[in-house]
């Protein structure tokens, strides 16, 4: 896991909490803010996963060339 994946997971968790607190307190603004934050976290996590997979693929190609 790289830093983008980790930061994305944290943002998703914070957004989820805000979303649930907004629902519980009947605060649509907080609920919407949480949903947006959770969505941004998902995007960042996805970017991190893609970045990691590209790095793994490059390493495999490098290892194959060495053999």
N, C-alpha and C positions, 0 to 999 in steps of 0.2 A: 504494500500500500504506500502510495506517495503522498506528499503534503496536500495536493489538490483533492485527492480522494478523502483524506482525513478532514480537511476543512469543509468539504461538501457535506460529509456526514454530520459534522457539528452544526452546520447551518440548517440542515434538514431537521435535526432534533430540536433546535431552538425554534424553528418555524412551527413545528408540530405543537410544541408547548404553547406558543403564543396563540395558535389557532384554537386549541382546546380551551385555553383561558378565555379567549374571546367568545367562544360558544357558551361557556359556563356563566359568564358575566353579562351575556347578551350585548356584547360590544362588537358590532360588525366591522368597525375599522381595525381593531386589533386582530380579529379573525382573518380579515383580508390581508393584513400585513404579514401574519403568520403564514398564510398560504403562499404569498409571493416569496417570502424568505425560504420556505420549504422548496418551492420550485427552483429558485436560484441555487440552492444547495444541491438539488438533483443534477442540474446542469454542470455545476463545478465537479461533482463526483464523477459524472459521466466523462467529462474532459480528462480527469485524472486517470480513469480506467483506460481510456483510449491511449493516453500518453504512455502508460505503463505497458500496454500491449505492443505498441510500436517499439518501445525499448527492448522488450523481450524478443520480438521478431528480429530486430537488428542484431542482437546478441547471438541468436541461433544462426543467422547467416554468417556472422563472423566466426563462430565455432565451426561451421561447416566448411568454411574456406581454409581454416587451419588444418583440418583433417585431410 
